[in-house]
C-alpha cells in the first residue's frame, strides 16, 4: 500500500502569494498523478485553506478533483469544520453533523484513521475526553489490521522548530499518546502543521511530519533543488517491515 500525504496548502484568495499557493497545489497533484505506480490514496493532513472560507474550499476542491486516486481531507487549525464538510460532503466519508471530523479509511492492509485535533481557542492542537472515546471506537472497530493515524498537529515534541509543543497542553498530548498506544496496533503517526520536516515518536510509535505544499510558508532551510518546489511524502507499507517514508520533490524525477 502507498499513501501520498500532502499538508498545509493554505489556499487563500486575498494574499499577495495567493496565486503561488494555488500553483504549488496544482503542481503537487499533477506530480502525484504522474507517479508509477500510483499511490492508493492521497491524505491531506489539514490547513487545506487559510481562512476557512467557502470560496477558498471551492478552489481547493477543484484542484483535488484532478487527482487520479481517492482523496481524503482532514481539518487543521486554519480550517472551518462546517465549510470543509460542505465542500467535500459528496465524497461520502465525512459524517454529516458530527462534532469532529474523524473517520477511518477501510479496504487496505492498513486501516487509516483521521484524527481531529482542531482547538477553537488556539492554533495548537486539542484532545479531549470525547475525542479519546471517538478515537478508541475507531481503533477498536477492527482488531486485526495495523493502523496508521493522521493528525494535523504532531503529538510529539518537534525540536527543530521554535515551539516544540504543538498541543494546547501537555495533558492533552499525554492523553493522546496513551490512547494511541492502548491497542498496540497503531504503527505510525503522520502529521503536518509545523511547516518543516521532522521525525519522532509518540510513546513508542514512529511519527513523521511533512512540510507544507505552499512553498511561501515553509520554515527552515532547504537545498537549492527544493527551495522553490513543493514537497510531499510517500508512505509505503510492507507487512513485514511496516512503513517506509520518502520525500517527494515536485518536478524532480
C-alpha positions in Angstrom: 0.0 0.0 0.0 1.2 3.5 -0.9 -0.1 6.7 0.7 0.6 10.1 -0.6 0.5 12.7 2.2 0.1 16.4 1.5 -0.4 19.1 4.0 -0.8 22.8 4.7 -1.8 24.1 1.2 -3.3 27.2 2.9 -5.3 28.2 -0.1 -6.2 31.9 0.2 -7.7 34.4 -2.2 -6.7 37.7 -0.7 -2.9 37.4 -0.1 0.0 38.6 -2.2 1.1 35.0 -2.8 -2.4 33.5 -3.4 -1.5 32.5 -7.0 1.7 30.8 -5.9 -0.2 28.7 -3.3 -2.7 27.5 -5.8 0.1 26.8 -8.3 2.0 24.8 -5.7 -1.1 22.8 -5.0 -1.9 22.1 -8.7 1.7 21.1 -9.4 1.7 18.7 -6.4 -1.5 16.9 -7.6 -0.1 16.7 -11.1 3.1 15.2 -9.8 1.2 12.6 -7.8 -0.9 11.8 -10.9 2.3 11.1 -12.8 3.7 8.5 -10.3 4.2 4.9 -11.4 2.8 3.1 -9.6 0.1 5.5 -8.4 -0.5 5.7 -4.7 -3.6 4.0 -3.4 -4.8 7.2 -1.7 -4.0 10.8 -1.0 -4.4 12.1 2.5 -4.4 15.9 3.2 -3.5 16.5 6.8 -5.1 19.8 7.2 -4.9 23.6 6.7 -6.5 22.9 3.4 -7.3 26.7 3.2 -6.1 29.7 5.2 -9.2 31.5 6.4 -11.8 28.7 6.5 -13.9 30.4 3.8 -16.3 28.6 1.4 -14.8 30.2 -1.7 -11.3 29.0 -0.6 -12.6 25.5 -0.2 -14.2 25.7 -3.7 -10.8 26.3 -5.2 -9.2 23.6 -3.1 -11.9 21.1 -4.1 -11.4 21.9 -7.7 -7.7 21.2 -7.5 -8.2 17.9 -5.6 -10.8 16.8 -8.1 -8.0 16.4 -10.6 -6.4 13.6 -8.6 -6.4 10.2 -10.2 -6.8 8.4 -6.8 -9.2 8.8 -3.9 -8.5 11.9 -1.7 -9.3 12.3 2.0 -9.1 15.6 3.8 -8.7 16.5 7.4 -9.2 19.6 9.5 -6.3 21.8 10.5 -6.2 24.8 12.8 -6.9 27.2 9.9 -9.8 25.1 8.6 -13.5 25.5 9.4 -15.2 22.2 10.1 -18.6 23.2 8.7 -17.3 24.7 5.4 -14.8 21.9 4.9 -17.6 19.3 5.4 -19.8 21.2 3.0 -17.1 21.3 0.3 -16.3 17.6 0.5 -19.6 16.1 1.7 -20.2 14.4 -1.7 -17.3 12.1 -1.2 -19.2 10.0 1.4 -16.6 9.7 4.2 -17.5 12.8 6.3 -20.3 12.1 8.7 -23.0 14.9 8.4 -23.5 16.8 11.7 -20.7 15.0 13.6 -19.0 17.1 16.2 -15.5 16.2 14.9 -14.1 15.4 11.5 -12.7 12.0 12.3 -13.1 8.8 10.3 -11.4 5.5 9.2 -10.4 4.6 5.7 -11.0 0.9 5.1 -10.3 -1.7 2.5 -6.5 -1.7 2.7 -3.9 -3.8 4.5 -3.6 -0.9 6.9 -6.5 1.0 8.4 -6.1 4.8 8.1 -7.6 6.9 10.9 -8.1 10.6 10.6 -7.9 12.4 13.9 -9.5 15.8 14.5 -7.1 18.0 16.6 -8.6 21.4 16.0 -8.8 23.6 19.1 -11.1 26.6 18.5 -9.3 28.5 21.2 -5.8 28.5 19.7 -3.7 27.4 16.8 -2.4 24.5 18.8 -3.9 21.0 18.9 -6.6 19.8 21.2 -7.6 16.4 22.5 -10.4 15.8 24.9 -12.4 13.0 26.5 -14.9 13.0 23.6 -12.2 12.7 21.1 -10.4 10.0 23.1 -13.7 8.0 23.0 -14.1 8.6 19.3 -10.5 7.5 18.6 -10.8 4.4 20.7 -14.0 3.4 18.9 -12.4 3.9 15.5 -9.4 1.8 16.6 -11.5 -1.0 18.1 -13.8 -1.3 15.1 -11.3 -3.8 13.6 -9.0 -5.6 15.9 -6.9 -7.4 13.3 -5.3 -4.9 11.0 -2.5 -2.5 11.8 -3.4 1.2 11.9 -1.8 4.5 10.7 -3.1 7.7 12.3 -3.1 11.0 10.6 -3.3 14.2 12.7 -2.8 17.8 11.7 -0.8 18.6 14.9 2.2 16.4 15.6 1.7 14.7 19.0 5.4 14.7 20.0 8.0 17.4 20.7 9.2 19.0 17.5 12.7 20.1 18.4 13.7 21.6 15.1 11.2 24.5 15.4 10.6 27.4 17.7 7.7 25.7 19.5 8.4 22.1 20.5 4.9 21.7 22.0 2.1 21.8 19.4 -0.8 20.8 21.6 -2.8 23.1 23.9 -1.4 21.3 26.9 1.0 18.6 27.9 -2.0 16.8 29.4 -3.8 16.7 26.1 -0.7 15.3 24.4 -0.1 12.7 27.1 -3.8 11.7 26.9 -3.5 11.3 23.1 -0.3 9.3 23.5 -1.9 6.9 25.9 -4.9 6.4 23.7 -2.8 5.8 20.6 -0.7 3.2 22.4 -3.5 1.4 24.2 -4.4 -1.1 21.4 -0.8 -1.9 20.4 -2.0 -1.8 16.7 -1.1 1.8 15.8 2.2 1.5 13.9 2.7 5.1 12.6 1.5 8.6 13.1 1.7 11.2 10.2 1.2 14.9 10.7 1.7 18.4 9.3 1.2 21.8 10.9 4.8 22.9 11.8 5.8 23.8 8.3 9.1 21.9 8.4 10.0 18.2 8.2 10.7 16.2 11.4 10.7 12.7 12.9 10.0 11.5 16.4 8.0 9.1 18.5 4.6 9.1 20.1 5.5 6.9 23.0 7.0 4.0 21.0 5.1 4.8 17.8 7.2 6.3 14.9 5.9 9.6 13.8 6.8 11.9 10.9 5.9 15.5 9.8 5.6 16.6 6.2 6.4 20.2 5.2 3.7 22.4 3.7 2.8 22.2 0.0 2.6 26.0 0.0 6.3 27.0 -0.7 6.0 30.6 0.6 5.1 29.2 4.0 7.9 26.8 4.6 10.2 27.2 7.6 13.8 26.1 7.9 16.5 25.8 5.2 16.3 23.6 2.1 18.8 22.6 -0.6 18.6 24.6 -3.8 16.8 21.8 -5.6 13.9 22.0 -3.0 13.8 25.7 -2.4 11.0 26.6 -4.8 9.4 23.2 -5.3 6.5 21.8 -3.3 7.2 18.7 -1.2 5.0 15.8 -0.1 5.6 12.4 1.4 5.0 8.9 0.2 4.4 6.3 2.9 4.8 2.7 1.6 3.6 -0.1 3.8 5.2 -3.6 3.9 3.5 -6.2 6.1 6.9 -7.3 7.4 8.8 -4.0 7.8 6.0 -1.6 8.3 6.1 1.9 6.8 9.0 3.5 4.9 8.7 7.1 4.0 10.3 9.0 1.1 10.2 12.8 0.5 9.0 13.6 -3.0 10.1 16.9 -4.6 7.7 18.1 -7.2 9.2 18.1 -10.6 12.3 16.1 -9.7 12.3 12.6 -11.1 
